[in-house]
Each structure stands twice: as C-alpha cells, then as structure tokens.
Amino acid sequence: MRGSVSARALRLASQLPSVCSLPDSGRRRLLPPGRAAPRTDRAGSSGPAAGHCGPSLITTPIFYVNATPHIGHLYSAVLADALYRARTLLGYEAKFATGTDEHGLKIQQAADAAAEEPLKFCSKVSLEFRTLFQQSLVSYTDYIRTTEERHKNAVQHFWCVLRDKGYLYQGSYEGWYSVPDETFLSESQVMERKDAYGNLIKVSIESGHKVEWTKEENYMFRLSEFRPMLLDWLKKNPHAIYPEKFQHIVVHWLQEELPDLSVSRQRSRLKWGIPVPEDSTQTIYVWLDALVNYLTVAGYPEDHNCWWSRVHHIVGKDILKFHAIYWPAFLMAAGLQLPKQICVHSHWTVNGQKMSKSLGNVIDPMERFSVYTADGFRYFLLRQGVPETDCDYYDDKVRKVLNAELADALGGLLNRCTGTRLNPDQIYSSFSNHCFPKSPYVGHSSRATAEDYKMIQLVEQLPLDVEHRFEKFQIYKALEAINFCIRLTNGFFHRHAPWKLDRTNAEDCCWLDTVLHVTLECLRVYGILLQPVVPALANKLLSRLAIGPQERDWRHLNFLAKYHNNICLFEGRKLGPDTGLLFNRLERTDKTQSKAQDNWKMMKIQHTLK
C-alpha cells in the first residue's frame, strides 16, 4: 500500500542532509559559475589553489544509436572535452566519460528494419561515434555502452535500491508514449496534427513526433513525492543547472504536480533492454537505464564515491527534463549525492533551419574535417556556440572565422616572428629591461608606448579571465578574450615594425630582440590557453616555440619573466622545427563545399577498398 506523500518526504529529507546543500567550502572551482579566486603566484600566472580539490567526473550524454552522429552530438562532446582538458591543465584530477545508449523500442525496431541482431546494429553505430570522437581529438577516459555487463549490473543494483527503499510499486500506466523520444507524455504535452495523408494524429508538442496510446501493467516510481525536495535543491543551489535560463525553466516545470513515472515496459513489447530483477515479464525503462550510466562510469556500486563527489553533466536542452527532474529524483531516492552541476547547451541550426534528414541538411562532421581540420571545426563550434541560444551553421561563416582568427591573426603572427628574415638565428630572442622597463620614468629612452603597457597588462590578466569563463561555461567568451589579445599583439608588432630596424645599430638590435621576445611570450601564453580547444594546433604552435611537453600547463605560464626581473627559461632557446603554416587559409565557400564532398567521397572509397 502506498504511504502518504508528506510522511515519505519528511523521512527522505531527514535521510539526505547533504543532497540539497552540497557544501563546497574551501574548494576552488573550475566548472561551476561563481566568484572563485584562484591563487596567483604573481601577475598573470595562476595555478591550483593550495587547498585540496577532489576529483571531478565530467560527462556527455550517452548518444542514442538510432542514427549516425552529427554536429549536435559533436558539440556536446567538444564542450565536455574542453572543460576536461582545462581542468587537467590546471592540475586537477578529472575523468571524462562519453558513450552510447543502446536499449529501447526504437533500437529494437531499427534493428528489425535493418534485418540485423540488435547488438550487431548497436555495435556498428557505436563505432561511428567512437571514430568521430577519436578523429575530433575528444580525449575521453571512459567510453560506456549500455549493453556492457558492468552497466547491466549497475542498473539492476540501482533498481533494487529503489525497490528496497519503497520507491517502486506495481501499477497500471495508461497514456501517451512517444517511441522516437522514448518518453511518456501527459495530455497537456500532446497536440493534434494532420499527417502526410491528411489524417489527424497526436504528436508531442515539444518534439513533433507521433505518439501512441499505451496501456499496460508495469512498475511506477514515486516521482510525485520529490517535487518539494527538487525545488529546495534548486533554491539552495542557484547554479545547479546552468546557464541560468534553464534553471528557471526547470523551476517553472516544478510549479505543477509531478505524476508518478512508469519505469518499466512489458517484456512482451520491449525485449531489447535490461530485465527487471526477479520479474522476467518486465524490462527497465530506457531512460532509467541510460541515466545510470553516469554511476556506472564512476564505479557504482562498488567504489564510486571518489568520482561521484563532483559530477558535471553536459547535456542538450532537449533532454533537460530527464536530467534535471527524473535523474535528481532517482538519486535522492537512492540516497546518493546529486550532480554538482548540469551544464545545458542549445542546438545548432543550418542556414536558419532545424537539421533534418528530410531536408537533407544534416551536417556530417567527418566530412567537414577534410577541409576545416578537426581543430578548425572544434574551434568554430566552441567559438560560435552560445549555450543559452540556438546557433546557426553555414560554411561561409566557418571559413570567415577560421581564416580571420586562426590563419591570419594567430598563424600570421607566429610566421612573422619566427621567420628567418626577422629571426635568422631561430632562437627565442632575449628581452631588455632597458628597452622595455617595467616602470618607465621621465627622460628614459624606452620605445615602449602606453598601448604596449596596456597590452602587457591584459595578457597578464588573460589566464585568470579564461579560467573564469570556463568556470561559467562560457568557452566562447574565453576564446573571444584570447582573440582580442591576439589582435592587440598583432597591433604591437605592426606598431613597432621590427622589419624596419637597422641591424647594424646596437640600440635597434636590442629593441628588435625585445619586440620579438614580447611577441613570442604572448604566443606562448595563447598556445597554452588554447590547448583545451584546439589541442593539435596548440601543440604545433608550442612545438615551434620549443616549449616542452612538461612546460605547457597553467603553472608554467609565468608571462614575461624578464619584465618582472625574474629568470626566463626560454630565452636563448633554439626554436623548434618549422613545419609550415600554422593553419592554411580556406578557399571560398562553394569551392570549400565541393572539396569537402570530393575528399569525403575519396575517404569512403579508400575505406571500402580496405
């Protein structure tokens, strides 16, 4: 018999004192927004805080294998990858998980249509996601498939915990169900629409997918009991769901009553899934199955506490309800800590239209890599993607952004200051405090201008600014700040025109070396800060500057050490080999698209021949 809501709510709240408060005193944060003040060894050089910061688990959604990957999937992955890479560069311990969701009626039907065994069908599509992530330099530490035995064990254990705590009961579900969305819908979430033949059908208001009336005996989760606690959690944790607009959306949803949730399907209808423990007639609901993947990669049920203390989920806005209502409620019921933060991003449109197979406008990232490179495509997605709003993709925009910022501004600057004309000895040139004093005084012969000192100040502040932007899930703003400083450095270089200096004049030679040193130091900082976004390109830049693999984290920024009267480890060092342009300029859009298609066709032919 079902107990009263109030009694259960009071009992649950007393059992979970840490669920809603999630204290974090004395810890430094990379991902959640706030006013974190990292330790600064000196101006412009930030490193990990002295206090201990526990290991973090960063996750993408696990991607449904009903279709091949597109840029929306890749955007989730590169967002998580950039956050993970930044965290490790800051010196923190982190784990990064992604993978594929392989159960459910939709997969069962797709496998039947393809005349394949479900597992074989899933393996084929899962491999496409894994290949995409490897090609796009997504550095996951764990790739989970929900068909793995470790996941089945975790899900069934989690189910038993919910059951034993009294949050599951057998009941009858009658209502609308969307197979494409694998979700149950209330009457207020569906609408009538005419199909292609003029027949009236019911569809999901949110997704537009057709729904069907379902009536069956299954297991229900007491979701209705968790509405007060979910609201309390969000009230006490104003950045639990970020950006802020998505937290407001969830709070709005929670103003209405939450019906109990069906968490199983009759096995006669859905065989492709994890069986309910001790009940062979039922299959665990695909969303409960899928969400538990986050616990699986943390090591649940044996040894997950280390990684589960600081979890950051990266999800698209279309699956917000599952992650911000169902998942926290499941965790509360199981007596587990809630995620530290759920970071939500919006969608990508193409030339102003939603991506759709019927429109033929689905962007295949692998195809675009052949023209823009994986780094170039990553840069575009993270530079132009704004989590709060949908972003529009078109090839001409990609070309303009990459040419202006990677090829011209960054690549051009590197080529000029490392070229043999200005740097015939191919060394990391020396800095003169006489030419560029830290505190110029009246009558000093310094050639440095007020604009130069302002640039130095901004580049010194840049690492802290970039770190704060990552904390606030604003990678696009971090890249905007880096690009602004790159433009300032180009201005500095052109303002002093080192190519016009007289090499036979000692003062000119000293100033030439100083201008080159300042430019190289700026490029070194940009290379270190860009590693989470464009790892291969940043590696190429830093290798050209002869910056060793162990000299590329936040601790080694130490910008313009000589300017601060310290020792510069790089001064006089032989530059690395010249491997050509940092980033090749792209052709016009029509040629770019044609080249991408030709290259992609050739890659497919070569793959077939193998």
N, C-alpha and C positions, 0 to 999 in steps of 0.2 A: 504494500500500500504506500502511496506517495506521501511523504511528510510535508509539513507546512513550509512555505517559502521562507517566512521570517525566521523560523527556528533554524533551518538549514543555513540561511545566510549568516546568522549570528555565529553559528558553530564554525562555519568556514572562515569568517573574518578573524575569529579568535585563533584559528589554527595557522593563519598565514600573516603574521605581523609584518613580514618583510616584503610581501608581494606588492603592496601599494606604495611603500616608502622608498624602496630601492636605494638605500643611502650610498653616497659616493664621496664622503668627506675625505679630504687629504689626497684624492687621486686626480691625476691630470688626465684630461680627455682629449682624444683626437677627433672622434666622430660626432658626438652629440653637440648641439649648439650650446653656447654659454659664454662665460667670461673667463675661460681658462687662461692663466697667465704662466706660460712655461718659463722655466729657468733660462736666463740669458747669461752666458759666460762673459760676453761683452757685446757691444752694439752689433746687432745683425747676426749674432751666432747663437742659435737656440738649440738646446739639447734636452734629453729626457729629464723629467723632474727628479729630484733627489728621492722623493717618496716612491714606494712600490706601486706599480700599476699592474693589475692582474692581466692574464692572457685574454685576448679577445677572439671571438668567433664571428666572422663576417660571412654572410650567406647571400646567395642569389635565390630567387625562386627555383624550384626544380621545374624544368621545362617539359611541357606535355608533348609526347612523341606522335601526335596525330598529324603533324606537318613538319616540313623542313624549316630550319632556322632562318630568321630574317633580322633586320636591323633592330627591331624592338627587343629581341632576345639578346642580341649583342650589346645593346645599350645597357641593359641590366648588368651584364657580365663585366663590361669595362668600367662601369661605375664602381662595382664592388672591388674589382681588381685594383683600380687606382687608390681606393681607400685602404685596401690591404697593403699595397706596396708602400704607401706613405707611412702607414703605421710601423712597418718593419724598418724603414729608413730612419724613423725617429728613435729606433732602438727598442721597440716594444715587441713582445711575443704575441703572435697572431696566427690564426688559422683561417683559411678561406675555402668555403665549400660551395660547390655547384653540382648539377647533375640533371637527371631526367625522371619524370613522373610517368609511370608505365602501366598503371592499372586503370580500370574503369570501363563502362559500357561503350564509350566512344572508341576506345582502343580495340575492344573486342569486335566491334562492328567493322572497323577499318581493316583489321587483320582478316576477318572473314571475306571482306570485299576484295582483298588482295590475294585471297586463297593461300594464306600463309599461317603458320603457327604463331600465336600472339607473341611469344618470346622472341622468335626469329624476327618478326616485324619490328618489335621494340628495339632489338639489338641493332638493327640496320639504321634506324633513325637516330638512336642514341649515339651511334658512332659519328653521325654527321655533326651533332652538337659538339662532341668531344674534339673532332677535327677542326671545326670552326674556332673553338676556344684556343686550341694549340696554335693555329695559324695566326690568330689575333693576339698572341702573347698574353693570354689570360692565365695567370700563374696560380691556379687553384692548387690547394694542398690535399683536397679530397673531392673525388667525383663519385657521387652516390646515385645508384639506380634503385628504384623502389622494388625491383624484382630480386634484389640481393637477399641472401639468407639473414644477414645481420639486421637488415631493415625489418624483415618479417618478424624476427624475434623481438625487436624493439616495439613494433606496433602492437603485437599481441600482449606483451608485458604491460604496455601503457593502457590497453583496453581493460586488462584485468584489474589494474589500479583503479580506474574509473568505476568499474563494476563493483569492486570490493568496498569502495568508499560510498556507494549508494547513489551514484550519479547517472546510472544507466537503468532503464526499465523497459520491459517489453510492452509495445503498444501498437496502435494502428495508425499508419500515416495515409492521409488522403489529401491530394493537392496536385499542384503543377510541378513538373520536373523538366528541366532542360538538359537533354543529353549532351549537346555541344559544350555547355558550360558546366556540366556535371554538378548541378545545384538545384535545390528545392526552392520554389518561389511561392510567395503569398499572392492572394488575389490582387492586391494593390501593386504588385510588381509585374503584372502582365497586362497586355492590351490586345485588342483585335486588329487584324490587318489582313488585307487580301493577298493571297499568294499569286504566283505567276499565271494561274488559271482562273483567277477571279473568285476563288473560294475564300470565305472568311476563316482565318486561323488565329490561334492565340500565340503571341510571341512575348519574349522577355523585353520589357521596356528598356532595360539597360543595354543588352547585347543585340537585340533584334532577332535572336534565334528562336525557332519554333519550340513550343513547349507541349508536353502531353500530360493528360490527366493520369495520375498514378494512385493506386490504392493497394496497399499491401501491409502485411504484418511484419514489423521489424523492431529494432531497438532504438530507443529515444534517449537523447542526452538532455539533462535538466538545465538547458541554457537559460530559461526564464529566470532562474534563481540568481544569475550572475550580473544582471543589469546594474544594481546598485554598486556592486564592487568594481565593475568596469568603469563606471562614472567616477568613482572615488579614486581609482588608479590614475585616470587621465587628469583629474583635478590636481592631484598631488605631484604629477609628473607632466608638466605642461609641454615638454619636448619629447614625450614618449613616442609620438607619431609626428614626423617632420617631413616636409615643411608644414608650417602651422595650419594652412588652409585644410589639410587633410585631417588633422586632429579635430578641427571644427566640424568637418563632415561626419566623423565618427560620433562625436558628441550629439550631433543632430539626430543621427540614426538611433542613438540610445534614449532619445526622449520618448520613443514609442516602446510599447511592450515587446519583449522578445519571445517568440514562441519556442517551445522545445524543439530540438533539432533531431531529425532522423539520422542515425549514424550507421545504418546498415541497409543492405538491399537483399531481397530474397535470392538465394544462390541459384535458383531455377532461372532467374532473369539475368543475373550477373555472376558468371563463373570466374571471370578474369580479375581476380583480386585476392586479398588475404582473408582466409576464413575466420569467422568469429570463433574464439576459443570455446570449446565444449558445446558448440552448436553448429553442426555441419550444414544446416539449412540456410545460414546467413553469411553474407560477405561484408566486410568492413567498408563503410562509405569511403569513397576515393579521397575526399578532402581530409578526413581524419588520418587516413593512411599517409597522404602526401605531407601534411604538416609535421608529422612525427619525424620526418627525415632530418629535421634540424637537431633533434635529440639523438638520432642515430649517429650522425657525424661527430657529435660531442662525446660519444661513447656510451650512451644510455643502453641498458640500465646499470651496467657495472660501475663505470668510472667516468662520469660525465661532469662532475661538479666543477672541476678545474676550468673547463671551457664554457660551461653554462652560466658562469657568473657575470659575463659581459658579452651579450649576444646582440649583434646588429644585423637586422634583416633588411635587404634591399629588395623592394617589390614594385611592380607596376600598379597604377591606380585601379586597374580593372579587378585586382584581387585584394583590394584593401579590406573589404568586409571579412574575408576569410582569415586574414592575418591580424586584424585589429579588434575583432569581436570573437569569432569562434576560437582562434588559437589561444588568446589570453584566458578565455573561459576554460578551455580544456586544461591549461597549465594550472590555473587556480584550483580546479577540481582535483588535479593530481598532486597538489601540494608542492609545485615546482615554481621557481622564480620566473618572473616574466622577462621578456626581452628588454635589454637596456634601451634599445631604440628601434623603431620601424621607420626606415627611410623610404619615402614613396616618390616615384617619378611618373611623369605623364607620358604620353605616347608620341610617336613620330607619324606625321602625315607625309604624303608625297605629292608635291605640287598642289598643296591645299586640299588633297583628298585622302580619306582613310585608306590604308593599304588593304587591298582585296584581290583575291585570286581572279574573281570575275572581271575586275578592271584591268588586270594584268600589270599592276603597278607595285607588286611586292619586290622590295629591294633585296637582292641576294648579296650579302657582304663579301663572300668569297670572290664573286665576280668583280666587285669594286676593288678588292685588294690588288688585283693585277695591274691596276692603273695608279691608284692612290697610295698603295702600300698599306700594310696593316697599321703601321704607326700613323700614317696620314689619316686613315679612316678613324682610328681611335681619337686622334686629336680633334677631328671635325665633330664627332659625336659629343665629346666632352666639352669642347669649346662652345658649341652652339646649343647643346641640350640644356634646357632650363627645367628643373624638376617640377616647378609649380604649374607650368603651362605646356600644352602640346607644341611640338616643334616641327617645322616643315623642312622636308628634304628635297633638294633638287641639285643635279650635278653641277650646274654652273656656280652655285653657292659654294660647293666643296672646292672647286677649282680656285675661286677667288680667295677663300680663306687660306688655303694651303699655300698658294703662290705668295700671298702678301706676308704671311706670318712665319711660315717655315722656310720657304725657298729664298725670299728676298730679305726680310728683316733679320732672321736668325742665321740662315745659311750664308747670306751675303756678308754679314759682319764677320763670321768665322773665316770665310775665304780671304777677306781683305787683310785681317790682322795676322794670319798665318801664312800668307803668300810670300814667295821668295823675294818679291820686289821690296816689300817693307821689312821683311824678316829673313834676310838672306842666310843668317846663321841657324835658322829654325830652332830657336830657343824660347823658353818662357822668359821674356825680357825683364830687366831689373826696374825697380821703382826708385825714384829720387825724391826724398823729402824736401830737398832744396827746391826742386821744380814744382812740387805739389805739397806745400806744407799743410799740416792739419789745422793750424791756426795762423793764417796769413796776417801780416801786420803792415802798417803804413811804410811805404818805401821798399817793400820786398819785391823782388823781380819775378815773382811767380806768374806763370802764364795761365794758371787755372782761373776760371771765371766763376761768378756766382751760380750760374747754371750747372757747372761741374760739381760744386759742393752740394747742390740740391740733389743732383743725380746720385752722388755717393750716399747721401742720407737715405734716399728712397730705396736703393739697392740693399743697404744695410737693414732696412725695416722689412724688406720683401719676404724673407723666410718666415717671420712671425705672421705676416699678413697671409701668406699662402697657407700656413698651418691653421690659422683661424678659419679660413674659407673652407678648408677640408673638414674642420670640426662642424661647420654649419651646413655641410652637404651642398656646398656651392663651388664645385670644381670649376665651373665656367667662370666664376669671378676670380678664382685663383689664377686661371690662365689669362684672364683679362689684365690682372695686375702684372704678371710676368711679361706679357706682350707690351704693356705700357713702358716698363723699364727697358725692354729691348729697344724700343723706339728711342728712348732717351739716350741709350748708349750709342746708337747709330748717329744721333744728333751730336753727341760729344765727339765722336770720331770724325765726322764731317766738319764740325766746327773748327777743329784744330788741324785738319788736312795734313796728316803726317807725311804724305807723299810729296809735299812741297818743301819739306825741311832740308837744310843743307847738311849733308853727312860729313862734310869737311869741317863743320863748325861744332866745337865741343858742346856748347850750350844746346844747339839744335839736336845733337845726337842724344844728349841726356833727356831732353823733352820727348823726343821720338820714342825712346825706350819706355818712358813713363806713360805716355799715351797708350802704347801697345800693352803695357802691363795692366793698366786700369781696365782696358777693354777685355783682355784675357781673363782677368779676375771676374768681371761681370759675366762673361760667357761661362766660366766655371760654375758660378752660382746658378745661372739659368739651367745649365746641364744637370746639376744635382736636383734642382726643384722640379724639373720636367720628367725625371725618371718614372714616377708613377703613371704618367700619361702616355709618354712615347718612349718606352724603355730601350728599343733598338736604336732610335735616332739619338737619344741622350747618351747611350753608350758610345756611339760613333763620335759624337762631339767631345766627350770627355777623354776618349782614347786619343783623339787628335791633339788634345791639350796635355797628354801624358799624365792624366790623373789616374792613379792606380785603383784597382777594384776595392781596396780597403780604405780609400780616401773619398768615398762618394756618399757618405751618409750625412745627416744633419750635423753631427759633431765636428765634421771637417770643413764646414762652410768657412769660418774664420776669414771673412771677406777683407781684402786689403790689409793684411797683417802689417806690412811695412808702413802703411799710412798711420797705423796705431803704434808705431815704434816697436813692433814685435818681429820675430823671425818668420819669413815666408819660405815654406818648404819647397815651393815650386820654382822660385826664382833661379834662373840659370839652367833649369832642367831642359834637356833635349825634347823637342816636341815629338809626338807620335807620328806615324807614317801618314802621308796624305793619301786618302782613299777616294778622293774626288768630291764632288758636290755633296753637301750635307743632305739636301733634298732637291730633286730635279723639278724645275718648273713644269707645270702641266699645260697641255695644249687646250684649245678651245673646246667647249662642251660637246659639240656634235662629233668632233674627232675623238674626244675622250671616251664618249659612249661607244663609238664604233670600235675603238681599240680595246675597250673593256670586254665587249662582246666577242671580238675575234680571239683575244687572249684566253677568255673563258672557254670558248669552243675548243681551242687547241689543247688546253689543260684537260678537258674532258676526253678528247681523242687519245691523248697520251695515257691517261688513266685507264681507258678501255683497252688499249694495246698491251698495257702491263698485265 
